[in-house]
Amino acid sequence: MEFRLLGTVCVDTFSGPLPLGPAKRRSLLAALLLSANTPVSLARLTDSLWDDTPPLHARNVIQGHVSRLRALLVGADAEAYGVELVTLGEAYLLRVPETLLDSERFEELLLLAREQGDPADAVRMLREALSLWQGPALTGAFTGPPLRAAAHELEESRLAAVEELAHGYASLGEHNRAAALLRTEAVAHPMRETLTAALMTALYRAGRQSEALEWFHRTRRLLADELGVDPGRELADAYALILRDDSPPHEEPAGRRDGARKNAAGATATAPPGPAPDTVRGSAGGSGATGHGSVPAPRADEPHADLLPRAPRGFHGRGTELAALTRAAAGEAPVCLVTGPAGVGKTALALQWAHRNADAFPDGRLFVDLRGFSDTGEPTLSEVLREFLLALGLAPRRIPESVPAAAALFRSLTDRRRLLVILDNARDSATVRPLLPGGRDCVTLVTSRHRLEGLIASDAARPVPLDSLEPRDGTALLAGVLGEERVRAEPVAARRLAELCGGLPLALRVTAARLAGRPQWTLAGLADELADERSRLHYLDVDDTGVSAALRLTVQQLPPDAVHQLTRLGHHPGSHFDRYTAAALAGTDPVVAAAALERLAAAHLVTESVPGTWQLHDLVRLYARGLDPASGAEALVGVLDHYIATALSAADTAEPGGESCFALPDDYRRPAAVRDFTDRAAAMRWLATERDDLALAAVAARAAGLDDRAWRIILLQWPQVVWRVRDSWVPLLELALDSARALKDPYAESRVRNLLGWVLSEEGRVDEAVALLERSPGLARQAGDRLGEATALINLAVVQAEQGGFGAALEGCTRAVGLAREEHDAHTEMLALQHLARMQLTAGRPRDALDSVRQALDLGPEPEEVARRVLLLTVSGEARVALGDESEGLRLLGRAAGDAERVGYDEGAVRALAALLRVTGRPEYRRRHEQAVRRLTDGA
């Protein structure tokens, strides 16, 4: 058994890695391993698992993950290795021999290497220590502040080991090996001067003086541009060392190094570099001619066309996209299409890739900004082609005036060249096609805010979509401008800034520019300013650059119906939406809304996260909201009524025999179309998927004074509440109760009290439940709500029974049965009989309990009401066991457990299997019970 932190957090065993499950469980293991053999408090674990404010049920989540982790370790025979996870009051302790932990072995090998007198032995130990690293430390874990700090500390130790290994190679005279090792790390950490200084020294001693000096000047420029500082002492000393000896012993002659050669006239000409391996194929194409005469093959002394702007500064991350671009650039005359929203860094990616792959294009690199999203207007195709042809060495008098002739000549001139053409900010496919080169070995790279599907269809363009940066890369971008020290001093605030900027490079650069010009500002202070949505876009604009300006140029290209839809989407209180939600916001129908969403998606203003579901970037949402603030109230009412209508449909499908919770609001506006649900599973899936957005809608309704909508939206989720009763529903139901009280509506207050009181009782908070439920029957009578009164009596009876008051509980349930029968409501009668049977069984009256179960089942519960049937079968089975009919009791309990497991009703499965275990200790029942409990824990 081995525990790994140096890479993906995992536990290796002879049979393979343990299935640790979610990231938070890996974070828990990482936090315990980092303090192995030392108690770790619940508070520190909470800090490690959550970045911001932890949820109310954080303790329960941690306990659940500890329980699952302990079970995994026990199942892997951890005790045989001396590994044990124990609870010590408000803390947890993971006992583990240090030899089983890769981070401890790494530190031990590092210490031994430093104590060695023989460089060869030190090198062997350092190599063994670094071989333990399988990637960045703590990969796969959700890193809260303590874990981020630990990961940074481990990375610093790794870099120190790399520098020591390079020093060991140098001691053995293996300077090229040291340079190769250091080069990788210097590229990854360009601001770490000690690495660059060591690399320069290794290159110099390997006879590669020019490369060493190039690294110095590159780093000096980076320090000056990004930090405004000069090289430090170590870097300056390395530079001085190289300058003191102009002819290192192993360096090749300058002419050979530079690839210089003599042409026929005896003059020196620089040979173009060859293609980079595994980047772009390099066979030559055929010849071509136009009406303006034959175009000869390019000669070695022809001008090298290069219109490429400088490489972007402060470029970070995008490794996946750069690799995707390289794959897209392979093949014959590829057209690569980089698409994404405004400000996401499409141009920067294209330029970065172009500069990295410069050797692949010995005949030149052409670039043009087509200004497809600009106030200044687009250049004409004639202007662009003229610039390209001049760069390729054509005399001005030979350039045709017509676009078709110039395009044909451009294709002919590029036919036998290996050329890169970057067409930046293209608005449509028609603009791009005349600018495509003719050579089979040419690569065209197009960037656009639109998807340009026409170019994909006509020219097999290969899309490379670009999304926002991950928080880590966003933080690195800030550090590239502000300096690592300033960001390292406030790591949490830096990450928060990256998140508030939505990972949008343009927003991050504007934020960095504001901070760079104001050294007295703290990162946390600016993060607090950005947290206010009313002023966030203002802070993300500087001079003539900013998020608002970039988005405005995109929106002005849209048709009116798409702009109208975008405006209304800005007022959506939730995080995602479908065509029904979009239609409700815009006051249209789903067909019109779907067409508008497609236009917005093509312009990268919305993103289709899963088929049929879209999301809006936070900054786009703020911009859209500001387009028409006055429409916010109308859009909000529309989407709230849509949620009410859809949740009613879901509740009716999930519990077809259930009583409608309420009458609709007086000014309710029915949506143009309401989603239909094919079965109970689809309805419950919608309620589960939309839970967070329904909660956000209720909060928005409460804030807007629409309390009549707020409590209804919350209460309509009752099928999901019943299904997952211990899934932290109390805060949401308390919001519903506040809304009902604000309305002074006894009907609404009674209904909310009923559900909230029952949930509290199921969570074991009986005293709070009683305080709520005691007033509920009276409120229902005041409102004339007899069925509500019956439900209130049932829920009150449940908590009375838990407190030992079986007399009052049985009386209340019996009254509820009578009220339901008078109202001819079978659903409520079944509910009352179910609880009455449970109480009779608990009171030692199993025959009465069986009679109540029979009455409930005789009412004919629909097949869809699995939860009700499972609970009735469980009571019936327990009653049979109590009466001595153990075989029939076990049969009924087994059927209840099987039905519950089949439909995913874990609460019911836990109850039925617990009853089975009280009668028989069969391992199968114990295993299934543990699995059901685990599913409930993981679900929470």
N, C-alpha and C positions, 0 to 999 in steps of 0.2 A: 504494500500500500504506500502510495506517495501523494503528497499534497503539493499542488503547484500554484504559485502566484506569479511566476515570471513568464507571463503569457496569458493564456486563457485560464481563469480560475477553475480548477478541477481537482478531482480525486481519482487517481489511477489505481486500478486493481488488476489482478491477474486476468479477470474476465472482461476487462475494459473499463472505461471511465464510468463513474457513477452518474446516473441521470439526475443531475442537480435541479433541473427545471428552470423556473423563471430567474431573471437577473437579480431580483432582490434576495433570492435565496443564495445566489453566488456572492452577493455583497455581504450577507450575514456571515457566510463561511470565511470570506476574506478578512472581515473585521476580527473574527475570532482567531484566525491564524496569525494575523499581524501582532496579536497580543497573546500568542500561544502560551498556555500554562499560567495565564494571569486572568483574573476575573474581569469581564467586560460588562459595564453597567448597561442597563436598559436604555438610559438616556444617550449613551455614546452609540449604541446600536441604532437608535432612532436617527441620530445625526448622520450616521453612515448610510442609511437606507433611503433617506429623503433629503432632497436638496433644499426645499423650502419648508413651509409649514406642514408637519406630518398630519395625516388624517386622524379623525377622532378614534378610530379603531386600530391605531398603530400597534398598541400592545398586543392585541389579539393576532394581528398579522405576524408579528415577530414570534409570538408563541407558536403559531401554526407552522412557520418555517423551521423553528427549532425542533418541533416535534417530528416534522418530516425528515430533517437532516439527521436527527438522532436515529430514526428508523432506518435510513439508508446506511448509516455507519454500522449499526447493529447487524443489518443484513449482509454487510461485507466482512463480517467477523473482525471488526475494528479492535475489539478487546484483545485479540491475540497479538496485536501490534502495540498494545499499550495506549490505544486511543480511546478517549471517553469524553462525551459531552454531558456536562452536569449543570444543574441549576443551583445557584447559591443566592437565595433571597431575590433581590432585584437585579441580579447579574447572572451571566453564564460564563462557564469556564470550559475551554477545549484543551484537554490534556493530550499532548502529542509529543513523542520523542523528536528532538530537533533534527535527527538524521533523516526523518521522513519529510522534511519541509525544504523545498528547493531554494527558497530565499536564504535559509540558514546555512545550507551547504555552500551556496554562492559566497556568502560573507566569510565562511571558514576557509574556503580555497583562496579567497582574496588575501586574507590575513597570512596564510601560509606562504603564498607567493611573495609577499613583501618581506618575509623573514628569510628567504632563500639567498644564499650567496652566489649560487651558480645561475647565470641568466637563462641557460637552457631549461633548467628545472622550473624557474619562475614562469617562463613562457608556456611550458606544458600545463602548469596549474592554472594560469590565467585562461588559456584556451579551454580547459575543462570547465572553468567557472562560467565563461561566456556561453559555452554550449548548452548550459541549463536554460538559457533564455529562448523562448519559443514565440516571442512577439512582445508588444508593449505590456508592461506589468498591469495586472488586474483586468485584462481584457474579458469582456462578457459580463462584468459586474456593473451595476448602477453605482457610480462613484459619487457619494456625497462628499462634503468638504473633508472629513478625516481621511477617507480613502483616496481622494485626489492628492492630498498632501503626501500620503504614504507612497502612492504611485510615482510622484515626482521625486521623492527621496530615493526610491529604488532605481529610477532612471539615472539619477546623478551618480549613483554607485556604479551602474553599468558603464557610463561614459568614462568614469575614472579608471575602470578596469581596462577599457579600450585603449586609453592613453598609455597606461602602464604596459600593456601588451605591445604596443607600437614601440615604446622605449626598449622593451626586451628584444624585439626584432632588430632594432638599431644596434644594440649591444652585440648582437651576433652577426652584424654586417648585412642583414637582410633588409636593405633600405626600400627596395621596390615592394616587398611584402608589407612593410610598415606603411608605405604610401597608399597602397590599395586598401588597407584596413581603415586608414584615417580619412580617405577621400569619401567613402560612403557616409561616414558620420559628419564630415564637414558640410556635405551637401544637405543633409537632414537638419543640421544645426548651424546655419551660416553666420549667426551672430556670436558663436562661441569662439572667442579669439584663441584660446589655448589649443583647440583642435586645429585651427588654421595654421597657427605657428608651428605645431608639431608636424603637420602635413608639409609645410614649406621646407622645413629642415630635412624631412625624409626625402622629398623630391630632389633637393639640392645635393644631398649625399648620394643619391642614386644617379647623379649626372643629368638631372632634368631641371637645369637652372631656369630656363625660360618658363616652364610650367609653374615653378615655385614663385617666380616674380608675378606671373599672371594671377595666381591666387592672392598674393598680397594686394595688388591693385584692385582686384575685384572686391575683396573684403574692405579695403580702405574706402572705396566708393560707396559700398553698402552702409558702412558706419556713418559716413558723412551725409548721405541722402536720407537715411532712415532715422538716425539719432542726432546728427549734427555734431559728432565727436570725432577725434583723431584716433588712430590705432593706439592700443595700450602698450605697455612696456614689453611684454613677451612677443607681440607681433612685430614691434619696431626692432627688437633685438634680432629676431630671425631674419628680417630684411637686411639689417646691417651685416649680419654674418655672410649672407649670400653676396652682397656687394663687395665685400673685402676680397673675394676671390672670383674674378671674372671668367675663369675657365676651369670649372669643376672637372675632375679627372675622367669621369665616365660620360660626359655630355657629348652628343653628336655635333659635327660641324654645323654652323648656323645655316649654311646653304641647304644642307640635307634636311635639317629640321623644318625649315620653312617651305620645303617642297619647291624651291626655285629651280627654274630651267631656262635654257637659252633658246630663243626662237631663231628662225632662219636668218634674221638680220643681225643676230648677235646680241640683241637686247634682252634683258632679264624680264621674264613674265612669270606671274604667279599661277601655278597650276590650280585649277579648281579642285576642291576636295571631292573625294569619291562618295558614293552613297553610303549611308549608315546601314549596318546590317539589321535585318529583321524590321525595317521600317517601311520602305516603299520600294516596290519592284523597279528595276532599272534597265529594261531592254529598250533599245532605240526603236522608234516607229518608222513609218515610211516617209515619202516626200509628198509635197503638195504644191499646187500652183493656182493662181487667180488670174483674173482678166488683166491684172497689172504686171504680168510677167512672171517668170519662174522665180521661186524663192529658194536659194541654195541652202544646203545644210549648214548649220551654225559651225563656225570655225573656232579654234581654240583661242584666237585673239579677238573674238567678238566681245562687245561689252557685256558685263554681268549685270542683268537687270535686277535692281533691288529697290522696291518702293516700300519696304516693310518698316513700320514705325518701330521705335525701340521696344524692348521687352517690358512687360508691365512690372512695376515695382511693387513689392509687398505681396506677391502672388503666393497663396498658401493652399495646400490641400489639392483636391481635384484629381487625385491619382487615378481613380476609377474612370473618370471622364477622359483624361488624357490617354489612358490605355484604350478606351473605346474608340477614341478618335484615330489612334494608330491602326486599330483593326479596320475601321471604316475606310482608311486611306489606302488599304491594300487592294490589289486587283487592277483592273484595266480602266484608266481614265475615271477614277472615282470622283463623285460629287458628295462631299460630306456636309451635312446640314446640322449646325448647332442651333438649337432653339431653346427659348426660355423666356421668362417674364423680364420686364424692364429692370435693369440694375442688378441682374443675377450674375453678370461677369462673362457674357458670351464672347465679347471682343478680347478680353484678357485671356480667356482660355485659348482662343484661336491664335493669338500672338505668342503666348507661351509655348504652345505646341510647335508653331512655326520656327521659333528661335531654337528650340531643343533639337529640331530635326533639320537644321539648316544644311547639313552635309548631304542630305538626300536630294537636294535640288541645286545641282551645280550650275544650271542655266538661269537661275534667278528666282526672285519672289516678287510678285505683284500684289498690290493692296489698294483697295479703294473703299471709301466710306460712301455708300449709296444714299445715306441720309433718308432712308425710308420712313423714319419717325423723327422728323426734325421740323422746326419752324422755318428754317432757312430754305427749304425746298430741295428736291432731289437734283443731282447733276444729270444732264442729258446723256443718253447712251453714246452720242457722238463725242462728247467731252471725255467720257471714260475711255472709250476705245482709242482716242487720239493719245491720251496719256500712256496707255499701255503700249501702243505701237512705237511711240517715241522712246520709251524705256527699253524696248527691244532693239533699238538701234536704227529704226527706219527714218529716212530723211523726211522732214515735214512736207516737202512737195509731193511725196509719193503716197501720202495718206488720203484715201478716198473721202469724199464728202458725205456719201450716203451711208446710213447705218448698216444695211445688208452687206455692202461691199467692204466696209471697214471690218465688220465681223468675220467675213470670209477670209480676208487677208490676215486677221489675227489668228484664226484657226490654222491657216497655212504656215504662218511664221512659227507657231508653237507645235507644229506637227512632229518635228523631230527633236524636240527639246524635252528636258526633264525640269518642269517648272511648277511652282506653287502659285496659285491665284486665290487670294482672299477677297471675297465680296461681302463686305461688312454692312449690317443694318439693311438688309434687303426687305422691301415691303411686299413684293409679290413674285411669283414664279416667272412672269413674262419679262420682268426687268433682268432676271438672271440669265436666261437662256442665250441671248446674243453674246454674253461675256464668257461663255464656257470655252476653254482652250480646245485645240484639236488633237493634241498629242496623246498617245496611249499611256505615256509615262508622266503626264501632267496630273496634278491633284488640285481640285477646286474645293475650297472651304467657304461655305456660305453661313452667315449668322443672321438670325431673324427673330423678331418677337412673334411672328406668325408661324404656323406649322408648315406652310408651303407644300401642301399635299400634292398640288399639281406638279411640282418639281420631282417629287417622289415617283409620281405616275409616269411622267414623260422621260425622265433621265435617271431613274433608279437611284435617286439621291438617298444616302444612308443617314437616317436621323440619329443625332446624338443629343438627347434632351438634357438640359442643365437645370438642376434644382438648387434650392438654397443650401448654404454651407451648414455642416454640423457645428454644434457649439464649440467643439475643440478647435476646429479650423477657423471659426469666427474669432475666437480668442487669440489664436496665433496671428491672424490678420491685424488685430488691434496691437499686439505686441510688436509686429513688424514696423508700425508707424510710431508708436509711443515708446518703444523700448521694453525689453523683457523685464527690467527691474520695476518699472511703474506698474506693469500688469501683474507681476509676481507679488507685489505688495498688496494688491486687492484682487485675489483670484476669483472670489465669489462674485464680486461686483462686475468683473470682466466677463464672466460667463453670463451673468444676468443681462449685461449690455448686449452681448451677442444674441441672446434669446429675444430681447425686446426689439432688436433690429430684424428679427425674423430670419437670421442667417443670410440676409441680402447684402452682398459685398458693397453695393453702392451706399446703403444705409450705414454699414460699418465704417466705410472710409470717411463719410461725412462726420460720423460720431468721433472718429479718431482725429479728424482735422480740428473739430471744436476743442477737443481735449489738448491737442498738441499746441494750439495757440493760447491755451489757458493753463499753464503749469500749476496754478494754485487750485484748480478744480480737482476734486476727487472723482474717481470712477463711480463710487457709490452715489455721490451727489447727482451726477448726470443721470444715473440709472433711475433715481427717484423722480427726476423730471420726466424722463421718457415713460415712466410707468403711468403717468397721467395721459390717458388716450386723447384728451382734448387738445393737448399741446405737442403730442409726439411728432406729428409730421412737421411742425414748425421747427423743432430741434433737428430734424433730419434734412433740412435745407441749408445750404451755405453758398453765398454768392449766387452764381448762375447754375449751380449744380444741386441736385437733390432728388428725393424720391417723388415728391409731388410733380415736379417738372417732367420727370421721366414717364410717370403714369399718365399725365395729361397728354403727352404726345402719342401714347398708345390709344387712349380713349377717343381722341379726336378723329381716329380712323374708323370708328365703329358706326354702324347704322343706328338710327334713333331707337329702334326696339331693343337692341342690345344695350344701349346706354341706359334706357329706362330700367331694364332688368338689373343691370349692375348697380344702379342707384338704390333700388329697393333691397338688393342683397346686402348692402352696407348696413341695413337696419335689422338684419337677422340676428336674434339673440344667441343662436346656437353655433356649433362648430362645423356642421356639414348640412347638406340639403339635397333633396331629390327634386324631380320636376314638379311634383305636387306642392312641395314647400315653396319652390321658386314661383310657381303660379300664384299661390296664396299671397306671397309678398308683393308681387307685381300687379295683382288684380286681373290676371289673365287666366287662360286655361293651360293645362299641362303640355299640350302640343306646341303652343306658341312659346311657352317657357323653355321647352326642350330645344327648340330651334335657336333661341337666344343664348342658351347655355353653350351650345355647340360653337356659336360665334365667339363667345367669351373665352372658351377653352382654346380655340384656334389662335387667339391673341394672347394666350397664357395669362389671362386675368383670373380664371378659375382653373382648378385642377380636378380631373376625374380620378379620385382616389381609388375607388372600386367601380365596376360598371354600374352606371345609374346613380352614383353618389358623387357629389362635387364638394370641394372645399375652397375657401377664399383665404389667401394669405392675409395675415393680420394687418399689414400696412396697406394692402389693396382695400381691405374692408374699411379702414379709417378714411382712406381717400374717397371711396364710394359713398360713405355716409355723409361726407362734406359736400357732395355734388348737389344734394337737395335735402337739407336738414328738415324742411317743413313736412316732407312726406313720411317722416319716421313714425308718427302716431298711427297713420292709416296702415302702413306696412305692418306694424306690430300687431294691431287688432286683427288684420288678415291672417297672419301666421298663427296667432293664438287660437283663433277659431278653427283654423285648419288642424291644429294639434288636437283640439277638443273633438272634432268630427272623426279624425283618424283613430284616436284613442278609444272613442265610443265603439267604432267598428271593430277594433282589435279586442276590446273587452267582450263584446257580443259574440265574437267568433271563439274566443278562448273559453268563455263560460256562458254558453248559449242559454242556460236556464237561469242565469243570474238576473237579479232585479236591477233596473236602471238606477244609477246613483242619484240622479237629479233631473230637474227640468233645465232646459238650456237658458242662457241669459236672455233678457228681454230684447237687447239689440244685437243678438247673435246673427252673424252673416255666414250662411252656409257656403263653403267653397264651391267653385265651378265643378270640381270632380273630387271624389273621395276614394282613396285606395281601398280595394277589396282584398280580403285575406282568404286564401283557399282553405286553410285548416287551422287548427289550434296552434300547431308548431310554428306556422308562419306568423300568426298574431303575436305569440309569445316572443318570437325572435325579434319582431319589430319593437316591442316594448323594451326588450333588453338592449337592443342596439341604440334606441333613441333615449335611453334613460337620462344620460347626461344632458342632452339637448332639451328634453322636457323639463328638467330641473332648471336649466338656464332660462327657459321660456317663462317658468313660474316666477323666478326671481325678477325678470324684466317686467312681468305683469304687475307684481307687487310694487316695484319701484315706480311704475307709471300710474299707480292708483287703480289698476284694473283687477281688484281683488276678486270680483265675481268670476274672472277667468283663472286666476292663480290657484284657488283651492280646487277647482274642478279638474284642471290639468293634472294636479298631483293625485287627487283621489281616484282618477280614472286608471291609474297604474295598479289598482288593487289586485288584479290577477298575478302580476309579477311580485307584488309584496307578499301575497300568500305563498307563492312558489319559492321565494328566497327571503323568508321573513327575517333572518338574522344578517341581512346584507346592508346594514347601516341606513335604514329608512327614517330613523327618528328625526334628524335635522330637517329633512324635506317635509315631513308631516307636521312638524312644529311651525314651519313657514305657512302651511295650509291653515293651521289653527289660528295663526295671527291674522291671516286674510279673512277668515270667517268671523273672528271677533270684530275686526275693523268694519265689517258689513253689518254687524249686529243682527246676524241671520241665525236664529236658533236651529233651523233645519241644517244649514251648512255646518254649524259648530258641533251639533250632535253627531253628524256623519263622520266628521274628521276625528272627533274624540273617540268614536267607536274603533276606528282603524288604528289610531295612534295608541290607544290604551291596550289593544290586543298585541301590537308589536312590542310595547314595553313589557307586557307580561311574558311574552315569548323570550325576551332578552333577560328575564329574571329580575326586572326592575318593578317588582310587584307593588310596592308602596306608591310609586309614581303612577302606576297604572290605575290603582284604586282611586287616587285623588282625581284623576281625569274622568274615570268611568262613572263615578257616583252621580255626577250631574247630568250624564248623557240621557238616561231614560226620561227625565223631566223635561229636558230641552226638546226631545223628540215629541213628547205629548203636547208641549206648547206649540210646536209647529204642525201638529196634526199628522205626524209621520209615524203611523202604527208599525210599519215594517222596520223603520229606523229604531223605534222603541224596542222591538223584538231583538234586533241585532245588539243594541246596547245592553239589554238584559243578559244575553248570552255572554258577551265579553266581560261584563261585571261578574257573572257567575263563575267564569274561568278563574279570575283572580281571587274571588272569595274562596273557591275550593282550594287554591294554592295556599291560602292562609289558614286552612282548616275549617272554614265555615261551610261545611257541606249542606247543612240544613237550608241556609239562605241561598246557596248556589243551586241546589236541586229545585227549590221553589222558583227561582228566577228563570231557570231553563224551562220548567214546566209552563210558566206564564208565557214565555217566548213561543213555545210550541202552539199554545192556544191562539195567540195573536196571529201567527203565520197562517194557521188554519182558517181563521176568520177572514183573512185577506186572500185566501186561496193561492198562497204563494208557496209552491212545493220546494223551491230552492232554499228559502229561509227556514222552512219547517225541517228539511233535511239537516241543515246546519245546526239547528237547535237540538234535534234528536241525536246527532253525532256527539255533541258536547254533553248532552244529558247521559248518553251511554257511557262516556268516559268517566263522568263523575260517579255514576252508579257503580261502575267497576271499582273505582278507587275507594268508594264507601263500603265495599264488601258486599255488593248486591249484584253478583254476576248474572243471575237469571233476569233481573230487571234490565241489565245492560243488553243482554241478548234480545230481549223483547223490543227495546228502543232501536237496536240495529236493524231488526227485521222490519219495523215500521218505516225506517228511513229507506231501506233498500226497496220496499214495496212501492215507494213513491216513484220509483223508476229513474234513478240517476242516469243521465245520458252517458254513452261510452266515453265522451270527451272529458267527463269530470273525473279524471283519474285520481287526482289528489283526494277528493271526497271518498271515492271507493277504497283507496288504499287505507285511509284512516279508519273507515268503518270495518274493513276486514281485519285490521290490526286489533281493534277493540274486541271484535267477535272472537278472534283467535285467543286473545288473552283470557276472555271470559270462559271459553271452552276449557282451557288449561286449568283455570281456577275451579271449575266444576268437576275436574278429574278426567275429562275426555282429552288426554294429552295428544293422541295421534291426530284427531280432528283439529285441535288447536294449532299443532305444528303445521298441518296442511294449509290452514287459513293464513297463518303468519308467513309461511313460505310464499304463498300466492301474492300476498300484499307486498312483500319485499321484491319479488320478481317484477310485478307491475310497476312499482316505483322506479326500479333500476332501468327498466325498458324505456321509460319516457324521460328519465333524467330528473325525477323528483327525489332529490337527495335527502331532504328533510324526512320524507315519508320512509325512505329506505333505511335511514338511521334508526327511526322509531321501531319499524318492524323487525329489523335485525337485532336490535338491542333486546326486544322481547323474546326473540328466539334464543339469544345467548343466555337469558335468565333461566331457560328451560334445559338447554343442551349446549355444551361447549364445543360443538363441532368446529374444527379448524376452518372449514369452508365459510361458515357464518362469520367467524372472527375476521377472516381475510376480507370478506365483502363489506363488513361493518367498518373496518379501518379504511378501505378504499372510499367508501361513501363519506366518512368524516374528512378524509383528505381532500376530496373534491369540494366539499363545503369550505374547507379552510383555504384552498387555493383560489376558489371563486371569490372569497372575501378579499 
